[in-house]
């Protein structure tokens, strides 16, 4: 038991001696404590933390730029074909949207900016039954080949938009 007590005392003495050496080497400043200076340093620190938090949130939640809605015609109607195509397209707006961007809720694809020959072929195939589309069938019954050409010309002039 004496050995254990002796060991503990020696161990405590070594720890105290090493701490005293560290204490002696610490630099002491005789400057008086300045509360205003410390408050300013704390305010600067809080400002830095706020800026870092704003940057972190900006990276986590990037702001999406909103495209400005431009009023007016999307397509310059400078030919009779485009004028007629825009009139026919008014029934298509319900599903395909004003700009031909398509609507997921209607399961309607984006058609704005598509090639005119492709649009014309798809419309012709849907009317003939080569391509089955039960939603489009009632609308296509009333249209003729020239209507398809005019509609395809108008839709191909609509701006192509990025899918969201």
Order of alpha helices (4+ residues) and beta strands (2+ residues): alpha-alpha-alpha-alpha-alpha-alpha-alpha
